[in-house]
Amino acid sequence: MGVSARVSGEHGELRRPSIGFAAICLGYFAIILDGRVLNVAVPAIRADLHASIAGAQWVLNAYTLTLAGLLLTAGALGDRIGLRRIFLFGVSVASRCSRPRSSRIARARWP
């Protein structure tokens, strides 16, 4: 049975494991990309907050700890509610939150 073979789900529906694997890979890529973008933005964070290097590290650590706490909470909710529902909810919230922020940043930097 290949990766693209169909597998029967618990309710009799047919699923493709490769689609789920691709979704997990894209979600993980988004987390890694988010961390990289935040590290690239450290000089701008320092300038906007008038912070030292230690202050910028506190901002990065607070962000990382918040993300880790939310990931643990999402994992526990996924066990109770369902992994697919929680994953789709997380992706929809992240995409809704990212879209307006990125357009505001683009308008502020490129008038």
CYANA upper distance limits for C-alpha pairs under 8 A (distance plus 0.5 A):
  1 MET  CA      5 ALA  CA      6.53
  3 VAL  CA     16 ARG  CA      8.41
  3 VAL  CA     17 PRO  CA      7.01
  3 VAL  CA     18 SER  CA      6.39
  4 SER  CA     16 ARG  CA      6.64
  4 SER  CA     17 PRO  CA      7.21
  4 SER  CA     18 SER  CA      6.23
  5 ALA  CA     16 ARG  CA      6.92
  5 ALA  CA     17 PRO  CA      8.10
  6 ARG  CA     14 LEU  CA      6.54
  6 ARG  CA     15 ARG  CA      6.04
  6 ARG  CA     16 ARG  CA      5.49
  6 ARG  CA     17 PRO  CA      7.82
  7 VAL  CA     14 LEU  CA      6.21
  7 VAL  CA     15 ARG  CA      5.84
  7 VAL  CA     16 ARG  CA      6.75
  7 VAL  CA     17 PRO  CA      7.82
  8 SER  CA     12 GLY  CA      6.20
  8 SER  CA     13 GLU  CA      6.31
  8 SER  CA     14 LEU  CA      5.23
  8 SER  CA     15 ARG  CA      6.70
  9 GLY  CA     13 GLU  CA      5.74
  9 GLY  CA     14 LEU  CA      6.37
  9 GLY  CA     15 ARG  CA      6.83
 16 ARG  CA     20 GLY  CA      7.53
 17 PRO  CA     21 PHE  CA      6.67
 18 SER  CA     22 ALA  CA      6.54
 19 ILE  CA     23 ALA  CA      6.71
 20 GLY  CA     24 ILE  CA      6.74
 21 PHE  CA     25 CYS  CA      6.66
 22 ALA  CA     26 LEU  CA      6.63
 23 ALA  CA     27 GLY  CA      6.65
 24 ILE  CA     28 TYR  CA      6.66
 25 CYS  CA     29 PHE  CA      6.53
 26 LEU  CA     30 ALA  CA      6.66
 27 GLY  CA     31 ILE  CA      6.98
 27 GLY  CA     91 VAL  CA      8.16
 28 TYR  CA     32 ILE  CA      6.79
 29 PHE  CA     33 LEU  CA      6.44
 30 ALA  CA     34 ASP  CA      6.47
 31 ILE  CA     35 GLY  CA      6.87
 32 ILE  CA     36 ARG  CA      6.82
 33 LEU  CA     37 VAL  CA      6.59
 34 ASP  CA     38 LEU  CA      6.70
 35 GLY  CA     39 ASN  CA      6.80
 36 ARG  CA     40 VAL  CA      6.73
 37 VAL  CA     41 ALA  CA      6.67
 38 LEU  CA     42 VAL  CA      7.06
 38 LEU  CA     60 LEU  CA      8.06
 39 ASN  CA     60 LEU  CA      8.33
 41 ALA  CA     45 ILE  CA      6.64
 42 VAL  CA     46 ARG  CA      6.55
 42 VAL  CA     56 ALA  CA      7.05
 43 PRO  CA     47 ALA  CA      6.67
 44 ALA  CA     48 ASP  CA      6.52
 45 ILE  CA     49 LEU  CA      6.49
 45 ILE  CA     51 ALA  CA      8.36
 45 ILE  CA     56 ALA  CA      7.30
 46 ARG  CA     50 HIS  CA      5.98
 46 ARG  CA     51 ALA  CA      5.37
 46 ARG  CA     52 SER  CA      7.02
 46 ARG  CA     53 ILE  CA      7.81
 46 ARG  CA     55 GLY  CA      8.12
 46 ARG  CA     56 ALA  CA      6.40
 47 ALA  CA     51 ALA  CA      7.37
 51 ALA  CA     55 GLY  CA      5.67
 51 ALA  CA     56 ALA  CA      6.82
 52 SER  CA     56 ALA  CA      6.83
 53 ILE  CA     57 GLN  CA      6.72
 54 ALA  CA     58 TRP  CA      6.83
 55 GLY  CA     59 VAL  CA      6.95
 56 ALA  CA     60 LEU  CA      6.82
 57 GLN  CA     61 ASN  CA      6.50
 58 TRP  CA     62 ALA  CA      6.47
 59 VAL  CA     63 TYR  CA      6.70
 60 LEU  CA     64 THR  CA      6.63
 61 ASN  CA     65 LEU  CA      6.52
 62 ALA  CA     66 THR  CA      6.58
 63 TYR  CA     67 LEU  CA      6.65
 64 THR  CA     68 ALA  CA      6.61
 65 LEU  CA     69 GLY  CA      6.60
 66 THR  CA     70 LEU  CA      6.68
 67 LEU  CA     71 LEU  CA      6.60
 68 ALA  CA     72 LEU  CA      6.73
 69 GLY  CA     73 THR  CA      6.70
 70 LEU  CA     74 ALA  CA      6.49
 71 LEU  CA     75 GLY  CA      6.61
 72 LEU  CA     76 ALA  CA      6.83
 73 THR  CA     77 LEU  CA      6.65
 74 ALA  CA     78 GLY  CA      6.38
 74 ALA  CA     86 ILE  CA      7.17
 75 GLY  CA     79 ASP  CA      6.89
 75 GLY  CA     83 LEU  CA      8.23
 76 ALA  CA     80 ARG  CA      7.10
 77 LEU  CA     81 ILE  CA      6.23
 77 LEU  CA     82 GLY  CA      7.80
 77 LEU  CA     83 LEU  CA      8.43
 77 LEU  CA     86 ILE  CA      7.63
 78 GLY  CA     82 GLY  CA      5.07
 78 GLY  CA     83 LEU  CA      4.77
 78 GLY  CA     84 ARG  CA      8.08
 78 GLY  CA     85 ARG  CA      7.94
 78 GLY  CA     86 ILE  CA      6.08
 78 GLY  CA     87 PHE  CA      8.42
 79 ASP  CA     83 LEU  CA      7.01
 81 ILE  CA     85 ARG  CA      7.65
 81 ILE  CA     86 ILE  CA      7.88
 82 GLY  CA     86 ILE  CA      6.89
 83 LEU  CA     87 PHE  CA      6.50
 84 ARG  CA     88 LEU  CA      6.60
 85 ARG  CA     89 PHE  CA      6.52
 86 ILE  CA     90 GLY  CA      6.52
 87 PHE  CA     91 VAL  CA      6.67
 88 LEU  CA     92 SER  CA      6.57
 89 PHE  CA     93 VAL  CA      6.64
 90 GLY  CA     94 ALA  CA      6.54
 91 VAL  CA     95 SER  CA      6.55
 92 SER  CA     96 ARG  CA      6.60
 93 VAL  CA     97 CYS  CA      6.60
 94 ALA  CA     98 SER  CA      6.49
 95 SER  CA     99 ARG  CA      6.61
 96 ARG  CA    100 PRO  CA      7.83
 97 CYS  CA    101 ARG  CA      7.26
 98 SER  CA    102 SER  CA      6.53
 99 ARG  CA    103 SER  CA      6.89
100 PRO  CA    104 ARG  CA      6.66
101 ARG  CA    105 ILE  CA      6.73
102 SER  CA    106 ALA  CA      6.61
103 SER  CA    107 ARG  CA      6.67
104 ARG  CA    108 ALA  CA      6.64
105 ILE  CA    109 ARG  CA      6.67
106 ALA  CA    110 TRP  CA      6.29
107 ARG  CA    111 PRO  CA      6.03
